Amino acid sequence: MTGLKLDALDPDDLQIVSAYCQDAVTHGGECRFLGRSGHFVVPVSRFVWEKANRSLKRRLFGKREYERRRSILDFARVSHARQSGIAADAVLSLLAIRFIPGDLPAGTIELVFAGDATIRLDVECVEARLTDEDAAWSTENRPDHDRPDR
């Protein structure tokens, strides 16, 4: 399968990226604000939801096989980044990406993680990209929880 590549240029696009990134995991120390270029980069291990519901492939003893992929979330036009509840060695599970409007098109992009951890990015406008890398692997573990967007 070719990797996923999604661009978000408005809040509606960002909701789509959020859906594809739900339950992605990263480490607090991997999230980087590149102040000079105005980018905030988050490498994640993304659960491939788009294949999860149609995956009929079963491993030994009837367990389903799912997929995770190494992906990069890149937010552009970031002027300031703040975090709350995040330790450098913490494993973070991404629940949602939200846009909080300010003086449009500017606003704040909020990355909401399990355990009340958040990253807030002050942006000139929504400009984000999700890019899958080549690394993919199978897993038996499917995230199971109440989704915040329901």
C-alpha positions in Angstrom: 0.0 0.0 0.0 1.2 3.5 -0.8 1.5 5.8 2.1 -1.1 8.3 3.0 -0.5 12.0 2.2 -3.0 14.5 3.4 -2.9 18.3 3.5 -5.1 20.4 5.7 -5.7 24.1 4.7 -8.8 24.8 6.7 -10.5 23.6 9.9 -12.6 21.0 8.0 -9.5 19.5 6.4 -7.9 19.4 9.9 -10.8 17.3 11.2 -10.1 14.7 8.5 -6.4 14.7 9.4 -7.5 14.3 13.1 -9.6 11.3 12.2 -6.7 9.6 10.5 -4.4 10.3 13.4 -6.6 9.2 16.3 -4.8 6.8 18.5 -1.4 7.7 17.0 1.4 7.4 19.6 4.5 9.4 20.1 7.0 10.3 22.8 7.0 13.8 24.4 10.6 14.3 23.5 10.1 13.7 19.8 7.8 16.7 19.3 9.8 19.6 17.8 9.1 23.3 17.3 11.4 24.6 14.6 11.0 28.3 15.4 13.1 29.7 12.5 11.0 27.9 9.9 7.7 28.2 11.8 7.1 24.4 11.7 6.0 22.1 14.5 6.8 18.4 13.7 5.4 15.4 15.4 6.6 11.9 14.4 3.9 9.3 15.2 3.1 5.6 15.0 -0.3 5.9 13.4 -3.0 3.2 13.8 -4.3 2.6 10.3 -8.0 3.0 10.9 -8.8 3.1 7.2 -7.9 -0.6 7.0 -9.0 -1.7 10.5 -12.7 -2.2 9.8 -12.2 -4.1 6.6 -9.3 -6.2 7.8 -10.4 -9.8 7.7 -6.8 -11.2 7.9 -6.5 -13.3 11.0 -3.4 -14.7 12.7 -3.1 -17.9 14.6 -5.8 -18.6 17.1 -8.3 -16.3 15.3 -6.8 -13.0 16.4 -7.2 -10.1 14.0 -4.2 -8.4 12.5 -4.1 -4.6 12.3 -1.5 -2.1 11.1 0.5 0.8 12.4 2.6 3.1 10.3 5.4 5.6 11.0 4.0 9.0 10.0 4.9 12.7 10.3 2.5 15.4 11.3 3.9 18.8 10.2 2.2 22.0 11.1 3.4 25.2 9.3 3.1 28.9 10.0 3.4 28.3 13.7 4.4 31.4 15.7 4.4 29.9 19.2 4.1 26.4 20.8 3.0 25.5 24.4 2.5 22.2 26.1 0.8 21.0 29.2 1.1 17.7 31.0 3.9 16.3 28.8 7.1 14.8 30.0 10.0 14.2 27.5 9.9 10.4 28.2 6.1 10.1 28.2 4.3 7.9 25.6 1.5 10.1 24.3 -1.7 8.8 22.6 -3.3 11.4 20.3 -7.0 11.6 20.7 -7.9 14.6 18.5 -6.6 17.7 16.7 -8.8 20.8 17.0 -8.8 24.3 15.6 -9.8 27.2 17.9 -10.4 30.3 15.8 -8.8 33.6 16.7 -8.6 36.6 14.4 -9.3 34.5 11.3 -7.5 32.9 9.5 -5.3 32.8 12.6 -6.0 30.7 15.6 -4.8 27.9 17.8 -4.3 24.3 16.8 -4.7 22.0 19.8 -3.4 18.5 19.9 -5.3 16.6 22.6 -3.6 13.5 24.1 -4.9 10.9 26.6 -4.2 11.8 30.3 -5.0 15.5 29.9 -1.8 16.3 28.0 -2.0 19.0 25.3 0.1 20.9 22.8 -1.2 24.3 21.6 0.1 25.9 18.5 -0.5 29.5 17.6 -0.8 29.6 13.9 -1.3 32.3 11.2 -3.6 29.9 9.4 -4.3 26.2 9.1 -1.5 24.5 7.1 -0.8 21.0 8.2 0.4 17.8 6.5 0.2 14.1 7.4 2.7 12.0 5.6 3.1 8.2 6.0 6.6 6.9 5.8 7.6 3.5 4.4 7.8 1.8 7.8 4.6 -0.3 8.6 4.1 -3.2 10.9 1.3 -5.5 12.0 -0.3 -5.5 15.5 -3.0 -7.5 17.2 -3.9 -4.5 19.4 -6.8 -2.3 18.3 -7.4 0.9 20.3 -10.7 0.6 22.2 -12.2 3.7 24.0 -14.8 6.3 23.7 -13.8 8.8 20.9 -14.0 12.5 21.8 -15.6 13.3 18.4 -18.7 11.2 19.1 
